[in-house]
Amino acid sequence: MTNTRNTTPLRALLALLLIVAVVMPGSAALAQAQPSGNGPTASDGSVLDDPFVRRQAKQGLDLLYDMKFAEAARLFDQIDQRYPKHPIGPFLQALNTWWEILLDFSDTSRDAAFNDAMEEVIDRSDRILKQDKQNFDAMFFKGAALGFRGRLRSNRREWLGAATDGKRAMDYVLGVAEKDPSNHDYIFGKGLYDYYAAVIPERYPFARAITTFLPKGDRARGLAELERTASQGYYIQTEAAYFLLQIYYLFEKDFDKSVEYANWLRRRHPGNAFFHAIEGRIYARWGYWRQAETIFTDVLNRYKQGQAGYNAATAEQALYYLARARMNARQHKQGLSFLLQLEALSARSPDDTYFKVMGRLRQGMIYDALGQRALAQDRYREVLAMKEWGSSRDQAKKYLKHPYGAMP
C-alpha cells in the first residue's frame, strides 16, 4: 500500500511545476482572448480573438461549470467545426471530460478519452509549430494540454509521467511573451505563481532547492492578484474564486474567507455538485455541524433525485459528513445508518477511496461507542488492510489498543 504521507511532498513539487505549466499559459491566453481595441484578430493568426470563439467559449464554460456537459460540448463542437485544424476544439472538449473526472477521481473510465483529446491538442499544435515556431496559440494549447495531462497523471500517481509533462509544458510557458499586467484575467496566473512559489517552500523546505531557479514568489501579492481576477476578471472569475477557496481552506485556514468564496461559487453556479460539497466541508472542518448537515442533506437529496453532477462519489461525501454530524450529536445509531449506506455505495468500486476507508474507521468508533467492542475491532483491522489515508492506520491501531472514547 502507498503511504500518502510520503507522497505529499512530491505532490508539492509537482504542484509548483504544474502551476507554472498550466495556469500561467492559460491566463495569458485568456487575457489575449479578452475583447480589446488593439489586439490581434483571428485573421492575424489568433483564434482566441475571434468574437465567435470568445462568445461560444464563454457560454460553454459557464454551462460546463453548471454541469451541463452535453450543452457545453455542442458549443465547443461549433468552435471545432469553424477551426478544424486548431487545437482549441479538442482542448475545450477535454475540459468537459476533465470536470467529469473531477467529480469522481476513483472512476478511471474517462481517462482514455481525456488523454486522447489532449494528444490531439498536442498533435495539432505540433503541426502549427512546424510552420511557425513562435505561434502563440499553438504554444499555449500544447503547454496547457501537457499540463492538464500531468495533473491527471499526478492524481493517478504516475509521478514520472506527471513530472515529464510538467517540465515539457514549462518549456512552452517560458516561450510565451509577457502580456499586459493591467489585464485582470492575465494577472490570475501570476497571482497563483506568486502565492504558491512563496508558500510551498515554507511548508516543504526541501522544495527550496527548486524554487531557487524560479522567480521569487510573494504570498500577499499573490492573494491580491487572485482577488483582483475574482472581482474584475472576464473569463476566469470562477477559476480565481475556486483557487482562492482552496487557498483559504487548505493553506490560510481562514473560515470567513473560505465561506465568502464558497458562497460566491454557489451563487454563480448553484447546480455545481463539486462546489456544493466543498461548501459543506468548510462548515464541517470548522465544527459548524448544523450548517454542514443542512448542506449535505441537500447534496444527498439531489443525488437521489438524479440531478446532473450529483453522482455516487458526491453522495459518499454527504453520507460520511452526515454520519459525523450525528456522531457529534451523540446520535450514534443514526450515524451508523449513514455509514452503512456509505459502505454499500462505495462497494461499487474496488478502490479504497478516502471516504470508504474513513467510513470504515468511523464504523469502528461508533461500535465502540455503542459497547460492541468485537465489531469495532473488526472494523479497525479492516482499516489496517486498506489503503492509508492521512492517519487512518494510526487511528485504527490506537483504537485497537484502547476503545474509542476510553481513556488510555
N, C-alpha and C positions, 0 to 999 in steps of 0.2 A: 504494500500500500504506500502511496506517496504521502509524505508528511507535508501538509500545506504550509506549516510554519517555515519550513526550509525553502519553499519556493517563493515566499513573499518578497524577499529582497530581489530575486531575479525578475519578478513581475515589476518591481520598481524600476529596475534598469531598463526593461523593455518599455515601460511607460514613458521614460524620458525619450527613448529612441522613437517611439511611435507617435508621441505628441508632436514632435517636430515633423515627422514623416506624413502624418495625416492631417493634423489641424492647420498647420501654417500654410501649406499649399491650398487647402480648402478655403481658408479665409481670404487668401489673395485672389483666388478665382472668383469667389462670390463678390468680393469687392469690385472686381473688374466687371462683373455682370450687373452691378447696380447701375440704374439709369444715370447718365451724366451727359453733359452737353459737349464734352470734348474727348470722350473716349473713342476707341476704335469701334467700327461696325463689323457685322458679320462678313461683309464683303472684304474687309481688311484682314480676315483670317480668324476672327474671334467669334465663334458660335455663341459664346456666353453673353455677347452684347446684342444678339438678335432679340428684338422686343417679343417676338413669338416665344422664344425659348424662355425668356425671363418670366413671361406670364404663365406659360404652361408648367414650368418647373416650380414656380412659387405655389401655384394651386395644387400641383401634385404632391409637393412636400407637406402642405397642410393636410391633405387627405391621408397621406401616409401616417402622420402623427395622430390622426383621428382613427387609425386602424382600418381605414377604408382602402385596403391594399389593391383590390381589383380596379377601383375607380382611379387610383393613382397610377396604376400600370397603364391604363388606357391613355392617360395624358403623356406619360413617358414614351409610350409607343409612337405617339404622334410626333414627338421630337425626333425619335429614331428614324421615322419614315422620311422626315424632312432632311436629316443628315445621316444617311445610312452608313457612311464610311467614318463617321466621327465617333470617338469613344464615349460621348455623353449619354447616348441611349442605353447601352448595356450597363453603364455605371449607375444611372438612376434606377434601373430595374434591379440591380444588385442591392441598392439601398433598401428597396422594398423587401427583398429577401432577408437582408440583414436584420431588419426590425422584426420579422417573423422569427428569426433565430433568437434574437434578443429576448423575446417573450418566453422562451423555454430553451435554455442552453443545453439541457440534457437530451434534447431531440436533435440528432445529427442528420436527419433525413433531408434537410435543405442545404447541407454543406456543399454537396457536389454542384448543385445549381448555382450557388453563390460563387464558388471557385471558378466554374465555367464562365460565368458572366464577367468576373474580374479578369480572367485570362483573355477574354475577347476584348476588354478595355485595353489591356496591355498590348495585344496584337495590333489593334487599330492605331494605338498611339505610336508603336514602333514603325508602322508603315508611314505615318506622317513625319516622324523624326528622321527617317531616311532621306526625306526630301528637304526637311528644314529642321536642323538640329536645335534651333532656339525657339521652336514653335511653343508658345505659352500653353495653349490648350492641351497639347499632347504631353508636355512635361507635367502639367498639373494632374491630368487624369491618370497618367501612368504612376506617378508618385502616390496619388490617393488610392489607387487600386492595390498597389503593393502594400500600402499602409493598412488598409482595411483587411486585406488577406492576412497580414501579420497579426492583426488583432484577433482574428478568428483562430489562427494557429496558436496564439498565446493562450486563449481560453481552452483550446484542446490540448494544452501542454506540449505542443510541438515547438520546443524552445529554440532549437537551432533554426528551423524554418522561419519562425517569427522574427528572430534577430536578423536573419539574412534579408527578409523582405523589408524590415525597417531600415537597414543600412542602405539597401538599394534605393528605397524611397527617399532617403535623406539626400542622396546624390542628386536627385531631380529637384528637391526643395531648394537646395543651395544654388541651383541654376535659375531660379525664378526671380525676376527683378523685383526689388522692393517697391511696394505700392504707396500711395498717398496715406500717411498716418492719420490724416484727418477723417478718413473714411471709417464709419462706425462698424461696418462689417469686417473690414480688414484688421482692425485692432483686436478682434476676437482671438486670432491665432497668437498674436504677440502676447496678449494677456495670459493665455494658457501657458505659453512658454515661460513668461516671466514668473508666474506663480509656481509652477512645478519645478522649474530649474532652481528656484530658491528653497522650496520646501523639501523635495525628495532628498537632497544631500544632507539636510538636517536630520531627517528621520532615519535615513540609511547612510551612515558616514562613509561606507565603502564606495558609494557612488561618486564621491568627490573626485576620485581619480579620473572618471569620465567627464564630469562637468568642467574640469579644468580646461578641457579643449573646446568648450562651448561658451557662447556668450553668457555673461553673468545674469542671473535672474533677480527679481525684486518682488517679494510677496505682496506688499501694499500696492505697488504699481500694477501688478497683475490683476489683483482684485478690482481696482478702479477701472482698468481697461475692460474687464469682463462685464462689470456692471454697466459700463457705458454701452456696450453692444446689446445687453439685455434690455436696456431702456430706449435706445435710439437706433438699433440695427434694423435692416430691411429684410434680409433673407434669413438670418440665423439668430434671431432673437430667442427662439425656442431652444436651440442648442446652447446658447450662452446661459440661459436660465437653468437648463438642466445641469450643465457643468458647475454652475455656482451652487446649486443644491447639493451636488456631490461633494464639493469642496467644503461647504459649511457643515455638512453632515459627517463626512469622514475625517477631514483634516482639522478644520477650525472648531468643530464640536460646538457650534453655535445654534441653539434651538430656535431662537426667534428668526434668524436669517434662513434657516432650513425651511421653516414653516412659510416664510414670506415667498420663497421661490417655488415651494410645492403648491401654494395657493395660486401663484401666477400660472403655473403649468396646468393646474386643474381647471382654472377659468378658461384658459386658451384652448385646451384640448380635454374637455370633460369626459370623452369616451376612451381616453388612452389608459388601458389597464396597467401599463408599466408605471406611469406617473401616479395612478390611483393607489397602487400597492406601496409605492415609496412614501406617499403621504402617511399611510397608516404606520409604516415602520418608524417614521420620525417620532410620532407620538408615543409609540411603544418604547423606543430607545430612551426617551426622557421620562418614562413612567406615567404618562397620561393615558392610563389604560381605558378609561371610559370613552375618550375620543377615539382611541385606536380600535376599540371593539365596535364602535358605530361604523367606522370606515370599513373594517374588514368584514363586517356583516353585509354591508352593501356590496363589497367585492364578491363575496361568496354568492349572494343572490344573483348578481349579474352573470356569474359563471353558470349557475343553474338555469338561468333564462336563455343561455346560449348567446349572449352579447359578444360581438366581434372583439377579439383580443383577450377576452377573459377565458383563458384556457386552463387545463388541468394544473399546470405549473403555478399559475396565479392563484388558483383555488388552494393549492398546497400551502402557500404562504398564508392565506387567510385562515385556514384551519389551524395552522401552527400558532399564529398570534391570538386567535380566539381562545385556544386552549390555554395559552399563557395568561390571558386576561382572567379566565376562570380560575386558574391556579392562584393568581394574585388575590382573588376574592375568596380563596379557600373553598371554592366550589369544585372539588377535585373530581367528582363523578361526571360533572358536565364537561370539565376539561378533558377527561379520559375519552368521553364520547367523541369530541373533536379529533383527538389524536388517533383513535381507531379509524375514523373516516379518512384521516390523512394517510395512515398506513395502507388502507385499501386503495386509495387513489394513487399513491406513489408506487404501488406494485406494478403499475403499467410499464415501468421502465426498470431494467436490471441495474441501472446505475445507482450508486449510493449518493444521492443528492444531499445537499445541506439539510433540507427540511425533512427528508426521510431519516437521516441519521439523528438529527437533533430531536425529531419527533419521537424516535425510539428511546432516546435518553430521557425525555420528559415523561414517557410512559413509566419508566422505572421509578422516577421521582414520585409520580402520583401513586403508584402501587405501594411505595414506601409510606407515603402519607396516609394511605388507607389501611396500613398494617399488613399488607400482603407481601411480606419480605421475599418469599421464594420467587414470585412473579417478577418482583423488582430486580432481583439478582439475574434472572434470565435475560431481562432487557439490557442490563448493563453488560453482560457477556456478549450479547448480540452487537452492541455498540463497539466493543473491542475488536470484533471480527469485521467491522465495516470500515469504509474509508474514513480517515480522520479529517474532521473539520474543526479548526480552531483548537479548543481544549477538550473536545468531546471525549477522547480516550482518558485524559487525566481526570475528568469529572466522573467517568464511569468507574475508574479504578478507585477513586475516593469513596464513591457511594457503595462500592462492593465491600469496602472495609468498614465504613460507618454509614448506616442508613441515612438517606436524605432527611433532613430535619432533626437529626440526632446530634448531640454534641460529641465530638471525638474525645 
